């Protein structure tokens, strides 16, 4: 199966992508993984992408698309793949459709992880990161959590991008970029919304049931 996974920050895309891909025996392909592989491998595209990343700039669409094109052409993706983090907008979705059409292929399903905005804020703004070992804890989900890491005794802190006002801004950006993408796939008849609250196992089960249907 060829699947795209979309959802707001804090919806659990990374976790669900790993579980769903594992269940289906297809590779999970994320833009982050692709960037790291190309940069560490010193590929031509990796060198180009690193120039932008080192300056803190976004990697241009054409570079990202070239990396995705190369990755989904690898042998392990011949039976299908799950894309996480791509496409991020309608132009990228149209480009992906064109790339697959070159091989007379198309997407089977687009899974949208649906979660309430306030729940996303609760999940992300409650995170605390250990300044020593980097482990992430949650003030609500990890009972009895104080300001000290249980693993190493390091001091916990709240990252700037986990602060409520920043999280809400990230959600606004997501809506601007992704709502048109959701509408695009809805018109194509391949969009399926998955309720993303509950345990990881419950959400995975809903996603797999939707794919089987």
Biotite code that builds the C-alpha atoms (Angstrom):
import biotite.structure as struc

atoms = struc.array([
    struc.Atom([0.000, 0.000, 0.000], chain_id="A", res_id=1, res_name="UNK", atom_name="CA", element="C"),
    struc.Atom([1.043, 3.578, -0.654], chain_id="A", res_id=2, res_name="UNK", atom_name="CA", element="C"),
    struc.Atom([-0.103, 5.788, 2.206], chain_id="A", res_id=3, res_name="UNK", atom_name="CA", element="C"),
    struc.Atom([0.312, 9.396, 3.312], chain_id="A", res_id=4, res_name="UNK", atom_name="CA", element="C"),
    struc.Atom([-0.096, 10.294, 6.985], chain_id="A", res_id=5, res_name="UNK", atom_name="CA", element="C"),
    struc.Atom([-1.137, 13.828, 7.940], chain_id="A", res_id=6, res_name="UNK", atom_name="CA", element="C"),
    struc.Atom([-2.018, 15.454, 11.249], chain_id="A", res_id=7, res_name="UNK", atom_name="CA", element="C"),
    struc.Atom([-1.205, 18.435, 13.442], chain_id="A", res_id=8, res_name="UNK", atom_name="CA", element="C"),
    struc.Atom([1.813, 18.738, 15.748], chain_id="A", res_id=9, res_name="UNK", atom_name="CA", element="C"),
    struc.Atom([1.220, 16.568, 18.798], chain_id="A", res_id=10, res_name="UNK", atom_name="CA", element="C"),
    struc.Atom([-1.145, 14.154, 17.044], chain_id="A", res_id=11, res_name="UNK", atom_name="CA", element="C"),
    struc.Atom([1.355, 11.299, 17.331], chain_id="A", res_id=12, res_name="UNK", atom_name="CA", element="C"),
    struc.Atom([2.258, 11.019, 13.645], chain_id="A", res_id=13, res_name="UNK", atom_name="CA", element="C"),
    struc.Atom([5.792, 9.763, 14.233], chain_id="A", res_id=14, res_name="UNK", atom_name="CA", element="C"),
    struc.Atom([4.683, 7.008, 16.597], chain_id="A", res_id=15, res_name="UNK", atom_name="CA", element="C"),
    struc.Atom([1.723, 5.948, 14.465], chain_id="A", res_id=16, res_name="UNK", atom_name="CA", element="C"),
    struc.Atom([3.766, 6.011, 11.266], chain_id="A", res_id=17, res_name="UNK", atom_name="CA", element="C"),
    struc.Atom([6.224, 3.544, 12.803], chain_id="A", res_id=18, res_name="UNK", atom_name="CA", element="C"),
    struc.Atom([3.525, 1.184, 14.101], chain_id="A", res_id=19, res_name="UNK", atom_name="CA", element="C"),
    struc.Atom([1.357, 1.258, 10.950], chain_id="A", res_id=20, res_name="UNK", atom_name="CA", element="C"),
    struc.Atom([4.312, 0.758, 8.607], chain_id="A", res_id=21, res_name="UNK", atom_name="CA", element="C"),
    struc.Atom([5.562, -2.135, 10.739], chain_id="A", res_id=22, res_name="UNK", atom_name="CA", element="C"),
    struc.Atom([2.148, -3.834, 10.684], chain_id="A", res_id=23, res_name="UNK", atom_name="CA", element="C"),
    struc.Atom([1.981, -3.489, 6.894], chain_id="A", res_id=24, res_name="UNK", atom_name="CA", element="C"),
    struc.Atom([5.653, -4.448, 6.315], chain_id="A", res_id=25, res_name="UNK", atom_name="CA", element="C"),
    struc.Atom([6.334, -1.295, 4.319], chain_id="A", res_id=26, res_name="UNK", atom_name="CA", element="C"),
    struc.Atom([8.995, 1.374, 4.938], chain_id="A", res_id=27, res_name="UNK", atom_name="CA", element="C"),
    struc.Atom([8.145, 4.507, 6.917], chain_id="A", res_id=28, res_name="UNK", atom_name="CA", element="C"),
    struc.Atom([9.517, 7.436, 4.957], chain_id="A", res_id=29, res_name="UNK", atom_name="CA", element="C"),
    struc.Atom([9.781, 10.811, 6.667], chain_id="A", res_id=30, res_name="UNK", atom_name="CA", element="C"),
    struc.Atom([11.389, 13.940, 5.263], chain_id="A", res_id=31, res_name="UNK", atom_name="CA", element="C"),
    struc.Atom([13.514, 14.163, 8.427], chain_id="A", res_id=32, res_name="UNK", atom_name="CA", element="C"),
    struc.Atom([14.877, 10.653, 7.851], chain_id="A", res_id=33, res_name="UNK", atom_name="CA", element="C"),
    struc.Atom([15.534, 11.429, 4.190], chain_id="A", res_id=34, res_name="UNK", atom_name="CA", element="C"),
    struc.Atom([17.390, 14.651, 5.004], chain_id="A", res_id=35, res_name="UNK", atom_name="CA", element="C"),
    struc.Atom([19.562, 12.942, 7.624], chain_id="A", res_id=36, res_name="UNK", atom_name="CA", element="C"),
    struc.Atom([20.371, 9.999, 5.330], chain_id="A", res_id=37, res_name="UNK", atom_name="CA", element="C"),
    struc.Atom([21.371, 12.257, 2.446], chain_id="A", res_id=38, res_name="UNK", atom_name="CA", element="C"),
    struc.Atom([23.385, 14.638, 4.616], chain_id="A", res_id=39, res_name="UNK", atom_name="CA", element="C"),
    struc.Atom([25.234, 11.853, 6.472], chain_id="A", res_id=40, res_name="UNK", atom_name="CA", element="C"),
    struc.Atom([25.796, 10.016, 3.182], chain_id="A", res_id=41, res_name="UNK", atom_name="CA", element="C"),
    struc.Atom([27.230, 13.116, 1.537], chain_id="A", res_id=42, res_name="UNK", atom_name="CA", element="C"),
    struc.Atom([24.988, 12.793, -1.515], chain_id="A", res_id=43, res_name="UNK", atom_name="CA", element="C"),
    struc.Atom([24.710, 15.650, -3.984], chain_id="A", res_id=44, res_name="UNK", atom_name="CA", element="C"),
    struc.Atom([21.214, 16.424, -2.674], chain_id="A", res_id=45, res_name="UNK", atom_name="CA", element="C"),
    struc.Atom([22.430, 16.113, 0.910], chain_id="A", res_id=46, res_name="UNK", atom_name="CA", element="C"),
    struc.Atom([25.213, 18.640, 0.359], chain_id="A", res_id=47, res_name="UNK", atom_name="CA", element="C"),
    struc.Atom([22.698, 21.022, -1.210], chain_id="A", res_id=48, res_name="UNK", atom_name="CA", element="C"),
    struc.Atom([20.179, 20.577, 1.598], chain_id="A", res_id=49, res_name="UNK", atom_name="CA", element="C"),
    struc.Atom([22.848, 21.077, 4.272], chain_id="A", res_id=50, res_name="UNK", atom_name="CA", element="C"),
    struc.Atom([23.651, 24.518, 2.863], chain_id="A", res_id=51, res_name="UNK", atom_name="CA", element="C"),
    struc.Atom([20.115, 25.623, 3.703], chain_id="A", res_id=52, res_name="UNK", atom_name="CA", element="C"),
    struc.Atom([19.875, 23.733, 6.992], chain_id="A", res_id=53, res_name="UNK", atom_name="CA", element="C"),
    struc.Atom([23.152, 25.205, 8.293], chain_id="A", res_id=54, res_name="UNK", atom_name="CA", element="C"),
    struc.Atom([21.729, 28.698, 7.754], chain_id="A", res_id=55, res_name="UNK", atom_name="CA", element="C"),
    struc.Atom([18.478, 27.778, 9.461], chain_id="A", res_id=56, res_name="UNK", atom_name="CA", element="C"),
    struc.Atom([16.541, 28.143, 6.207], chain_id="A", res_id=57, res_name="UNK", atom_name="CA", element="C"),
    struc.Atom([13.831, 25.795, 4.939], chain_id="A", res_id=58, res_name="UNK", atom_name="CA", element="C"),
    struc.Atom([15.025, 23.307, 2.334], chain_id="A", res_id=59, res_name="UNK", atom_name="CA", element="C"),
    struc.Atom([13.384, 24.350, -0.987], chain_id="A", res_id=60, res_name="UNK", atom_name="CA", element="C"),
    struc.Atom([10.547, 22.239, -2.336], chain_id="A", res_id=61, res_name="UNK", atom_name="CA", element="C"),
    struc.Atom([12.519, 21.126, -5.381], chain_id="A", res_id=62, res_name="UNK", atom_name="CA", element="C"),
    struc.Atom([15.277, 19.637, -3.207], chain_id="A", res_id=63, res_name="UNK", atom_name="CA", element="C"),
    struc.Atom([12.774, 17.904, -0.899], chain_id="A", res_id=64, res_name="UNK", atom_name="CA", element="C"),
    struc.Atom([10.843, 16.537, -3.880], chain_id="A", res_id=65, res_name="UNK", atom_name="CA", element="C"),
    struc.Atom([14.038, 15.214, -5.490], chain_id="A", res_id=66, res_name="UNK", atom_name="CA", element="C"),
    struc.Atom([14.926, 13.394, -2.275], chain_id="A", res_id=67, res_name="UNK", atom_name="CA", element="C"),
    struc.Atom([11.440, 11.890, -1.972], chain_id="A", res_id=68, res_name="UNK", atom_name="CA", element="C"),
    struc.Atom([11.489, 10.823, -5.637], chain_id="A", res_id=69, res_name="UNK", atom_name="CA", element="C"),
    struc.Atom([14.798, 9.050, -5.075], chain_id="A", res_id=70, res_name="UNK", atom_name="CA", element="C"),
    struc.Atom([13.668, 7.409, -1.815], chain_id="A", res_id=71, res_name="UNK", atom_name="CA", element="C"),
    struc.Atom([10.395, 5.950, -3.091], chain_id="A", res_id=72, res_name="UNK", atom_name="CA", element="C"),
    struc.Atom([12.232, 4.487, -6.073], chain_id="A", res_id=73, res_name="UNK", atom_name="CA", element="C"),
    struc.Atom([14.359, 2.293, -3.767], chain_id="A", res_id=74, res_name="UNK", atom_name="CA", element="C"),
    struc.Atom([13.700, -1.496, -3.855], chain_id="A", res_id=75, res_name="UNK", atom_name="CA", element="C"),
    struc.Atom([12.234, -1.651, -0.341], chain_id="A", res_id=76, res_name="UNK", atom_name="CA", element="C"),
    struc.Atom([9.455, 0.739, -1.402], chain_id="A", res_id=77, res_name="UNK", atom_name="CA", element="C"),
    struc.Atom([8.407, -1.342, -4.401], chain_id="A", res_id=78, res_name="UNK", atom_name="CA", element="C"),
    struc.Atom([5.518, -2.948, -2.456], chain_id="A", res_id=79, res_name="UNK", atom_name="CA", element="C"),
    struc.Atom([4.466, 0.355, -0.928], chain_id="A", res_id=80, res_name="UNK", atom_name="CA", element="C"),
    struc.Atom([5.434, 2.954, 1.635], chain_id="A", res_id=81, res_name="UNK", atom_name="CA", element="C"),
    struc.Atom([4.073, 5.282, 4.293], chain_id="A", res_id=82, res_name="UNK", atom_name="CA", element="C"),
    struc.Atom([4.968, 8.954, 3.870], chain_id="A", res_id=83, res_name="UNK", atom_name="CA", element="C"),
    struc.Atom([5.153, 11.060, 7.037], chain_id="A", res_id=84, res_name="UNK", atom_name="CA", element="C"),
    struc.Atom([5.781, 14.797, 6.625], chain_id="A", res_id=85, res_name="UNK", atom_name="CA", element="C"),
    struc.Atom([5.345, 14.871, 2.857], chain_id="A", res_id=86, res_name="UNK", atom_name="CA", element="C"),
    struc.Atom([3.456, 16.314, 1.110], chain_id="A", res_id=87, res_name="UNK", atom_name="CA", element="C"),
    struc.Atom([2.924, 19.425, 3.256], chain_id="A", res_id=88, res_name="UNK", atom_name="CA", element="C"),
    struc.Atom([0.929, 21.456, 0.757], chain_id="A", res_id=89, res_name="UNK", atom_name="CA", element="C"),
    struc.Atom([-1.136, 21.089, -2.412], chain_id="A", res_id=90, res_name="UNK", atom_name="CA", element="C"),
    struc.Atom([1.720, 21.799, -4.882], chain_id="A", res_id=91, res_name="UNK", atom_name="CA", element="C"),
    struc.Atom([3.754, 19.014, -3.253], chain_id="A", res_id=92, res_name="UNK", atom_name="CA", element="C"),
    struc.Atom([0.715, 16.703, -3.408], chain_id="A", res_id=93, res_name="UNK", atom_name="CA", element="C"),
    struc.Atom([0.319, 17.406, -7.120], chain_id="A", res_id=94, res_name="UNK", atom_name="CA", element="C"),
    struc.Atom([4.011, 16.701, -7.666], chain_id="A", res_id=95, res_name="UNK", atom_name="CA", element="C"),
    struc.Atom([3.766, 13.413, -5.742], chain_id="A", res_id=96, res_name="UNK", atom_name="CA", element="C"),
    struc.Atom([0.784, 12.406, -7.871], chain_id="A", res_id=97, res_name="UNK", atom_name="CA", element="C"),
    struc.Atom([2.782, 13.137, -11.022], chain_id="A", res_id=98, res_name="UNK", atom_name="CA", element="C"),
    struc.Atom([5.803, 11.145, -9.775], chain_id="A", res_id=99, res_name="UNK", atom_name="CA", element="C"),
    struc.Atom([3.638, 8.099, -9.034], chain_id="A", res_id=100, res_name="UNK", atom_name="CA", element="C"),
    struc.Atom([1.761, 8.477, -12.325], chain_id="A", res_id=101, res_name="UNK", atom_name="CA", element="C"),
    struc.Atom([5.057, 8.088, -14.177], chain_id="A", res_id=102, res_name="UNK", atom_name="CA", element="C"),
    struc.Atom([5.018, 4.485, -12.944], chain_id="A", res_id=103, res_name="UNK", atom_name="CA", element="C"),
    struc.Atom([1.237, 4.097, -13.391], chain_id="A", res_id=104, res_name="UNK", atom_name="CA", element="C"),
    struc.Atom([0.811, 4.140, -9.604], chain_id="A", res_id=105, res_name="UNK", atom_name="CA", element="C"),
    struc.Atom([-1.212, 6.198, -7.154], chain_id="A", res_id=106, res_name="UNK", atom_name="CA", element="C"),
    struc.Atom([-1.854, 6.587, -3.452], chain_id="A", res_id=107, res_name="UNK", atom_name="CA", element="C"),
    struc.Atom([-4.176, 4.081, -1.815], chain_id="A", res_id=108, res_name="UNK", atom_name="CA", element="C"),
    struc.Atom([-5.116, 6.087, 1.260], chain_id="A", res_id=109, res_name="UNK", atom_name="CA", element="C"),
    struc.Atom([-4.390, 9.330, 3.093], chain_id="A", res_id=110, res_name="UNK", atom_name="CA", element="C"),
    struc.Atom([-4.849, 8.955, 6.849], chain_id="A", res_id=111, res_name="UNK", atom_name="CA", element="C"),
    struc.Atom([-5.606, 12.139, 8.756], chain_id="A", res_id=112, res_name="UNK", atom_name="CA", element="C"),
    struc.Atom([-4.993, 11.949, 12.501], chain_id="A", res_id=113, res_name="UNK", atom_name="CA", element="C"),
    struc.Atom([-7.790, 14.056, 13.978], chain_id="A", res_id=114, res_name="UNK", atom_name="CA", element="C"),
    struc.Atom([-7.292, 15.548, 17.436], chain_id="A", res_id=115, res_name="UNK", atom_name="CA", element="C"),
    struc.Atom([-8.869, 18.504, 19.251], chain_id="A", res_id=116, res_name="UNK", atom_name="CA", element="C"),
    struc.Atom([-6.735, 21.662, 19.339], chain_id="A", res_id=117, res_name="UNK", atom_name="CA", element="C"),
    struc.Atom([-6.926, 21.956, 23.138], chain_id="A", res_id=118, res_name="UNK", atom_name="CA", element="C"),
    struc.Atom([-5.770, 18.347, 23.458], chain_id="A", res_id=119, res_name="UNK", atom_name="CA", element="C"),
    struc.Atom([-2.735, 19.110, 21.287], chain_id="A", res_id=120, res_name="UNK", atom_name="CA", element="C"),
    struc.Atom([-1.929, 22.109, 23.498], chain_id="A", res_id=121, res_name="UNK", atom_name="CA", element="C"),
    struc.Atom([-2.284, 19.924, 26.613], chain_id="A", res_id=122, res_name="UNK", atom_name="CA", element="C"),
    struc.Atom([0.006, 17.259, 25.176], chain_id="A", res_id=123, res_name="UNK", atom_name="CA", element="C"),
    struc.Atom([2.756, 19.586, 23.992], chain_id="A", res_id=124, res_name="UNK", atom_name="CA", element="C"),
    struc.Atom([2.722, 22.343, 26.608], chain_id="A", res_id=125, res_name="UNK", atom_name="CA", element="C"),
    struc.Atom([2.923, 19.729, 29.379], chain_id="A", res_id=126, res_name="UNK", atom_name="CA", element="C"),
    struc.Atom([6.210, 18.307, 28.094], chain_id="A", res_id=127, res_name="UNK", atom_name="CA", element="C"),
    struc.Atom([9.412, 18.849, 30.052], chain_id="A", res_id=128, res_name="UNK", atom_name="CA", element="C"),
    struc.Atom([12.853, 17.990, 28.720], chain_id="A", res_id=129, res_name="UNK", atom_name="CA", element="C"),
    struc.Atom([15.841, 16.894, 30.774], chain_id="A", res_id=130, res_name="UNK", atom_name="CA", element="C"),
    struc.Atom([18.741, 19.272, 30.244], chain_id="A", res_id=131, res_name="UNK", atom_name="CA", element="C"),
    struc.Atom([21.214, 16.479, 30.978], chain_id="A", res_id=132, res_name="UNK", atom_name="CA", element="C"),
    struc.Atom([20.052, 13.303, 29.200], chain_id="A", res_id=133, res_name="UNK", atom_name="CA", element="C"),
    struc.Atom([17.375, 14.762, 26.899], chain_id="A", res_id=134, res_name="UNK", atom_name="CA", element="C"),
    struc.Atom([14.536, 12.490, 28.044], chain_id="A", res_id=135, res_name="UNK", atom_name="CA", element="C"),
    struc.Atom([11.059, 13.996, 27.734], chain_id="A", res_id=136, res_name="UNK", atom_name="CA", element="C"),
    struc.Atom([8.565, 13.788, 30.617], chain_id="A", res_id=137, res_name="UNK", atom_name="CA", element="C"),
    struc.Atom([5.015, 15.105, 30.966], chain_id="A", res_id=138, res_name="UNK", atom_name="CA", element="C"),
    struc.Atom([3.622, 16.998, 33.936], chain_id="A", res_id=139, res_name="UNK", atom_name="CA", element="C"),
    struc.Atom([0.250, 15.216, 33.655], chain_id="A", res_id=140, res_name="UNK", atom_name="CA", element="C"),
    struc.Atom([0.959, 11.845, 32.101], chain_id="A", res_id=141, res_name="UNK", atom_name="CA", element="C"),
    struc.Atom([3.978, 11.012, 34.282], chain_id="A", res_id=142, res_name="UNK", atom_name="CA", element="C"),
    struc.Atom([2.509, 10.929, 37.782], chain_id="A", res_id=143, res_name="UNK", atom_name="CA", element="C"),
    struc.Atom([4.379, 12.704, 40.541], chain_id="A", res_id=144, res_name="UNK", atom_name="CA", element="C"),
    struc.Atom([6.551, 14.548, 38.073], chain_id="A", res_id=145, res_name="UNK", atom_name="CA", element="C"),
    struc.Atom([8.564, 17.406, 39.598], chain_id="A", res_id=146, res_name="UNK", atom_name="CA", element="C"),
    struc.Atom([11.495, 19.343, 38.152], chain_id="A", res_id=147, res_name="UNK", atom_name="CA", element="C"),
    struc.Atom([14.019, 16.511, 38.328], chain_id="A", res_id=148, res_name="UNK", atom_name="CA", element="C"),
    struc.Atom([14.630, 13.702, 35.805], chain_id="A", res_id=149, res_name="UNK", atom_name="CA", element="C"),
    struc.Atom([14.124, 10.265, 37.350], chain_id="A", res_id=150, res_name="UNK", atom_name="CA", element="C"),
    struc.Atom([16.671, 8.739, 34.973], chain_id="A", res_id=151, res_name="UNK", atom_name="CA", element="C"),
    struc.Atom([19.720, 10.911, 35.608], chain_id="A", res_id=152, res_name="UNK", atom_name="CA", element="C"),
    struc.Atom([18.765, 13.555, 38.170], chain_id="A", res_id=153, res_name="UNK", atom_name="CA", element="C"),
    struc.Atom([19.077, 16.353, 35.628], chain_id="A", res_id=154, res_name="UNK", atom_name="CA", element="C"),
    struc.Atom([16.998, 19.525, 35.721], chain_id="A", res_id=155, res_name="UNK", atom_name="CA", element="C"),
    struc.Atom([13.822, 19.532, 33.616], chain_id="A", res_id=156, res_name="UNK", atom_name="CA", element="C"),
    struc.Atom([12.854, 22.546, 31.532], chain_id="A", res_id=157, res_name="UNK", atom_name="CA", element="C"),
    struc.Atom([10.150, 23.554, 29.051], chain_id="A", res_id=158, res_name="UNK", atom_name="CA", element="C"),
    struc.Atom([11.422, 24.033, 25.509], chain_id="A", res_id=159, res_name="UNK", atom_name="CA", element="C"),
    struc.Atom([10.410, 27.275, 23.809], chain_id="A", res_id=160, res_name="UNK", atom_name="CA", element="C"),
    struc.Atom([8.495, 25.415, 21.087], chain_id="A", res_id=161, res_name="UNK", atom_name="CA", element="C"),
    struc.Atom([6.457, 23.603, 23.779], chain_id="A", res_id=162, res_name="UNK", atom_name="CA", element="C"),
    struc.Atom([5.153, 26.826, 25.325], chain_id="A", res_id=163, res_name="UNK", atom_name="CA", element="C"),
    struc.Atom([1.401, 27.276, 24.866], chain_id="A", res_id=164, res_name="UNK", atom_name="CA", element="C"),
    struc.Atom([1.558, 30.439, 22.750], chain_id="A", res_id=165, res_name="UNK", atom_name="CA", element="C"),
    struc.Atom([4.120, 28.822, 20.427], chain_id="A", res_id=166, res_name="UNK", atom_name="CA", element="C"),
    struc.Atom([2.093, 25.607, 20.166], chain_id="A", res_id=167, res_name="UNK", atom_name="CA", element="C"),
    struc.Atom([-1.028, 27.563, 19.207], chain_id="A", res_id=168, res_name="UNK", atom_name="CA", element="C"),
    struc.Atom([0.959, 29.455, 16.567], chain_id="A", res_id=169, res_name="UNK", atom_name="CA", element="C"),
    struc.Atom([2.265, 26.161, 15.163], chain_id="A", res_id=170, res_name="UNK", atom_name="CA", element="C"),
    struc.Atom([-1.323, 24.933, 14.942], chain_id="A", res_id=171, res_name="UNK", atom_name="CA", element="C"),
    struc.Atom([-2.341, 28.067, 13.021], chain_id="A", res_id=172, res_name="UNK", atom_name="CA", element="C"),
    struc.Atom([0.510, 27.519, 10.561], chain_id="A", res_id=173, res_name="UNK", atom_name="CA", element="C"),
    struc.Atom([-0.527, 23.874, 10.204], chain_id="A", res_id=174, res_name="UNK", atom_name="CA", element="C"),
    struc.Atom([-4.110, 24.882, 9.422], chain_id="A", res_id=175, res_name="UNK", atom_name="CA", element="C"),
    struc.Atom([-2.993, 27.373, 6.780], chain_id="A", res_id=176, res_name="UNK", atom_name="CA", element="C"),
    struc.Atom([-0.719, 24.871, 5.052], chain_id="A", res_id=177, res_name="UNK", atom_name="CA", element="C"),
    struc.Atom([-2.560, 21.605, 5.516], chain_id="A", res_id=178, res_name="UNK", atom_name="CA", element="C"),
    struc.Atom([-6.307, 22.267, 5.422], chain_id="A", res_id=179, res_name="UNK", atom_name="CA", element="C"),
    struc.Atom([-6.123, 22.803, 1.624], chain_id="A", res_id=180, res_name="UNK", atom_name="CA", element="C"),
    struc.Atom([-4.149, 19.537, 1.427], chain_id="A", res_id=181, res_name="UNK", atom_name="CA", element="C"),
    struc.Atom([-6.858, 17.682, 3.351], chain_id="A", res_id=182, res_name="UNK", atom_name="CA", element="C"),
    struc.Atom([-9.508, 19.099, 1.003], chain_id="A", res_id=183, res_name="UNK", atom_name="CA", element="C"),
    struc.Atom([-7.376, 18.064, -1.998], chain_id="A", res_id=184, res_name="UNK", atom_name="CA", element="C"),
    struc.Atom([-7.282, 14.422, -0.900], chain_id="A", res_id=185, res_name="UNK", atom_name="CA", element="C"),
    struc.Atom([-10.909, 14.474, 0.181], chain_id="A", res_id=186, res_name="UNK", atom_name="CA", element="C"),
    struc.Atom([-11.879, 15.409, -3.377], chain_id="A", res_id=187, res_name="UNK", atom_name="CA", element="C"),
    struc.Atom([-9.730, 12.542, -4.632], chain_id="A", res_id=188, res_name="UNK", atom_name="CA", element="C"),
    struc.Atom([-11.790, 10.181, -2.462], chain_id="A", res_id=189, res_name="UNK", atom_name="CA", element="C"),
    struc.Atom([-8.856, 8.677, -0.573], chain_id="A", res_id=190, res_name="UNK", atom_name="CA", element="C"),
    struc.Atom([-8.914, 10.661, 2.687], chain_id="A", res_id=191, res_name="UNK", atom_name="CA", element="C"),
    struc.Atom([-9.830, 8.855, 5.910], chain_id="A", res_id=192, res_name="UNK", atom_name="CA", element="C"),
    struc.Atom([-10.060, 10.629, 9.267], chain_id="A", res_id=193, res_name="UNK", atom_name="CA", element="C"),
    struc.Atom([-8.790, 8.711, 12.306], chain_id="A", res_id=194, res_name="UNK", atom_name="CA", element="C"),
    struc.Atom([-9.640, 9.753, 15.865], chain_id="A", res_id=195, res_name="UNK", atom_name="CA", element="C"),
    struc.Atom([-6.202, 10.217, 17.431], chain_id="A", res_id=196, res_name="UNK", atom_name="CA", element="C"),
    struc.Atom([-7.142, 10.196, 21.121], chain_id="A", res_id=197, res_name="UNK", atom_name="CA", element="C"),
    struc.Atom([-6.692, 7.152, 23.335], chain_id="A", res_id=198, res_name="UNK", atom_name="CA", element="C"),
    struc.Atom([-3.757, 4.778, 23.669], chain_id="A", res_id=199, res_name="UNK", atom_name="CA", element="C"),
    struc.Atom([-1.204, 4.281, 20.908], chain_id="A", res_id=200, res_name="UNK", atom_name="CA", element="C"),
    struc.Atom([-2.580, 0.773, 20.364], chain_id="A", res_id=201, res_name="UNK", atom_name="CA", element="C"),
    struc.Atom([-6.172, 2.034, 20.047], chain_id="A", res_id=202, res_name="UNK", atom_name="CA", element="C"),
    struc.Atom([-5.233, 4.650, 17.450], chain_id="A", res_id=203, res_name="UNK", atom_name="CA", element="C"),
    struc.Atom([-3.167, 2.108, 15.491], chain_id="A", res_id=204, res_name="UNK", atom_name="CA", element="C"),
    struc.Atom([-6.095, -0.330, 15.519], chain_id="A", res_id=205, res_name="UNK", atom_name="CA", element="C"),
    struc.Atom([-8.432, 2.365, 14.126], chain_id="A", res_id=206, res_name="UNK", atom_name="CA", element="C"),
    struc.Atom([-5.949, 3.198, 11.385], chain_id="A", res_id=207, res_name="UNK", atom_name="CA", element="C"),
    struc.Atom([-5.469, -0.438, 10.354], chain_id="A", res_id=208, res_name="UNK", atom_name="CA", element="C"),
    struc.Atom([-9.226, -1.023, 10.362], chain_id="A", res_id=209, res_name="UNK", atom_name="CA", element="C"),
    struc.Atom([-9.680, 1.995, 8.071], chain_id="A", res_id=210, res_name="UNK", atom_name="CA", element="C"),
    struc.Atom([-7.024, 0.684, 5.710], chain_id="A", res_id=211, res_name="UNK", atom_name="CA", element="C"),
    struc.Atom([-8.605, -2.756, 5.579], chain_id="A", res_id=212, res_name="UNK", atom_name="CA", element="C"),
    struc.Atom([-11.971, -1.187, 4.806], chain_id="A", res_id=213, res_name="UNK", atom_name="CA", element="C"),
])
